[in-house]
Amino acid sequence: MEIAVSFLKSPHTLEETIKRIEETSAEYIHVDLADGLFVSNKNYNWNLMHSLLDNHQKDLDIHLMTLDLERNIEESLS
């Protein structure tokens, strides 16, 4: 079994939470990205996620909750 840890509901800052996840034995950091259209709430944007996860050590498990999948994938790769 492999474990992916989400940081969406952490009581810590995003930076601290990602640092704490990096220190665990989990295999993945789980990232939820929503556009506010596919699901009612919008969470962190692509640019913030890039800046926070640019130097991460763990693989990412990305959950896209978006109506315009192609546009959001292109944005995430730029």
Secondary structure as GFF3:
##gff-version 3
##sequence-region A 1 78
A	DSSP	beta_strand	4	6	.	.	.	ID=ss1
A	DSSP	alpha_helix	14	22	.	.	.	ID=ss2
A	DSSP	beta_strand	28	34	.	.	.	ID=ss3
A	DSSP	alpha_helix	46	53	.	.	.	ID=ss4
A	DSSP	beta_strand	59	65	.	.	.	ID=ss5
A	DSSP	alpha_helix	69	77	.	.	.	ID=ss6
###
